[in-house]
Every structure is written in C-alpha cells, then in structure tokens.
C-alpha cells in the first residue's frame, strides 16, 4: 500500500500524482504516513509576561485610585466640606464667583473615579488577552504604544523616557517570535 508523503492519502499502485492533494508520487511514498504529532502549547515569551504583569499593576493602581476618588466624592457630598477651613473655602469661592464649586468639585471627582475604574477594568481585560496570547491584545497594545509616542512628542522633553519605552514595546511586539505567539 502507498501513501502520499504530503497529505497521507492512500495512493493507487500506478498513480503518478496524489488524487487528494496533487503532489507527485515518489518512491518514499511506499511507507505508511507518520502519526500526527500532538499540538504543542506555545510557550509565553518572557517579555510578554513582564508586559502582562506591568499591565496588571497599572490596572490595579487605577482601580484603587478610582475607588479613592469615588470615596472622596461621597465623603465630600455627605458633608465633608465642613472639615475644610472656612478661609480656604472662601478663597476658593472668591476665585470662582458665581460657580457652585462644591457641587462641581464633587461631580468632577465622581467622574474621574468612574473613568479610572472603567480604564482599570479594560486594563484587566488587556492583561488577560496579553497573557493568553490573544492577537487583539497585541494589536491594541501596539496602537496604544503608537498613541503614547505621538502624545509624548507634544510633551517633549519631559516625556522622552515614555517615548523610548513605547518605542521599545512597539519594537518588541513586532519581533517574529512574538508575532508567532499571538497567531
């Protein structure tokens, strides 16, 4: 019995080409096909592990910060403004005459807290995607690195280190072995 070396299909004795895949029949086609090798799990590159851990730390800090802003907002909304010296509040009120500064500040703190918590949740989702080799996580990380580079250019020279870090991340994510992990 003959087998195709390319696809393993059974060949007729007189066949010059495999009827299944069209590969030419060679003399080595007389051997039975090899058993398929089990699919090996891709190993996570070390740099991806580091990026994932850093993403998790950042997301955790944002979550704690968002919760702190919400707690501060609730505290001030429940009468915490009374603990601030009246002279400081009067100076603040004079600076923003006619603006309901207490309500505006409380709403602003609440908004910041909600945004930070939403960003933290998205960060945890990104962390999971990077950890488990999801291609969308690599793509989003690359987009965020490009955005970081572009916004950093407008903040030069103070953002030079941030720009360099984003360039290194972008370079790393385009390496062939990293691309292979995310496929």
N, C-alpha and C positions, 0 to 999 in steps of 0.2 A: 504494500500500500504506500502511496506517495502523498506527501503533504506540502503545501505551499509554505516556503520559508518566510514569506511576508505576513500572511494572514492566518495560516494554519489550516486552510480548507483542504478537503480531500481532493486529490487530483486523479484524473483518468490516466491510465498507463501510457497512452500515446499523446497526451496533451503537451503542447509547446508553451501555452500560457495558462495561468490560473483562471478558471471560469468565474471566480468570485471577485478577485481584485485586479486581474490582468497582468500580474507580474510574470516575467519569463520563468519557465521551469528549468531548474539547474539540477546537476547531479546530486547536490546535497539535499534535494527535496525528498529523497528516499527515507530520511529519518523522520520519526514522529515529531510533532511540534512540541516545543518546550511548554511546560506548565506555566501558566501566567504567574508572575511574581506578585506577591501581595503589595498593595499600595502602602507606601511608607508615609508616615506622618511627617510633614515638613517641620523642620526644627526652626524655632523662632530665633532670628539673629539677635545678638546681644544689644545692639544699638536700639532695636525696636523695643526690647524690654526696658531699656533706660528711658526712651521716649514715653512709653506707656506709664511707667512709674511717675515721671515728672508730670504727665497729664493728670494722673490721679491726685497727686499732691496739689496741683493748681486747682483742680475741681473741688477738692476738699476745703481749701482755703477760701474759695469763692462761696461755697455753701455756708461755711461758718460766718464769713463776712456778711452775706445776705441775711442770715438769721440774726446777726447782731444789729444790722440796720432795721430790720422789722421789729426787734425787741425795743430798740431805742425809740423808734417811731411810736410804738404802742405806749411806752413809758411816758413820752412827752405828751402824747394825745390824752393820757389819763391824768394829766395834771403835773407832770414832771417839770414843766416850765417854772413852777413856783420855787424850785430849788436853785434856779439860776438867779444870781444877784440882780436886783431891780435896776441898778445903774447900767449893767451890761445890756439888759433888755431895752432900756430907754435909749441907749446909744444905737442899738440895732433898729429900733422903731424910728428914730430920727433919720437914720440913713436911708430907710425905705419908707418914707412918709406916705401914708395912704394905702400901703400894701398890707394885706393880712398876713404878716410874716410868720406867725405861729402856725396857722393852717397850711401855709405854703411850704414851710420847712418840714412839717410832719408829712405832707403828701410827697414831697421830694424824697425824703428818707425812705418812705414806703416804696416808692417807685424804684429807687436804687436797690433796695433789698430784694424786690421781686425779680428785677433784671439779673442780679447776681445769682439768685437761686436757679433761674431758668438756664443761665450760662453754665452753672455747675452741673445741672442735670445733663445738658448737652455734652459737657466735658466728660462725664462718666460714660455716656454712650460712645463718644470718640475713643475713650480709653479701652472699652470692651472691643470696639472694632479694630483698633491697632493690635491689641493683644491676640485676638483670634484670627488675624490675617485677612480681614475684610478689605477688598480693594477700594471701596468707597471711603474708608477711613484714611487710607494712604492719599487718595485724591484730595479729600478735604484738608488734610494736614498740609499738603503741598500748596493748595490755594491759600490757606491761612499764612503759610510762610511767605508767599509772594506778597500778600496784603501787608504783612509785617515789614517786609523790605520796603515797599512803596511808602507806607506811612512813616517808616523810620527815616526815609530820605528827607521828609519835610521837618523832621525834628533834629537834624544834624546840628552840632556834633555830639549832642548828648545821647543819641540813640545808636551810636556806632557799634557798640557791643551787641545790641539787639539785632542790628542788621547782619552782623557777622554770624551770629547764632542761627538766624533764619536762613542764611546762605548755606551754612553747613548742613542744616536739616534738609534743605531742598536738594543739595548735592547727594547726601546720603540716601534719600528716598528714590533717587534716580539710578542708583547702582543696580547692576543686573541681578545680583543675588537677592536684593531687597524686592525688586520687581517680581522675581520668581516666587518669593514668599507670598506675595499678595495676588497671585493668579490662581 
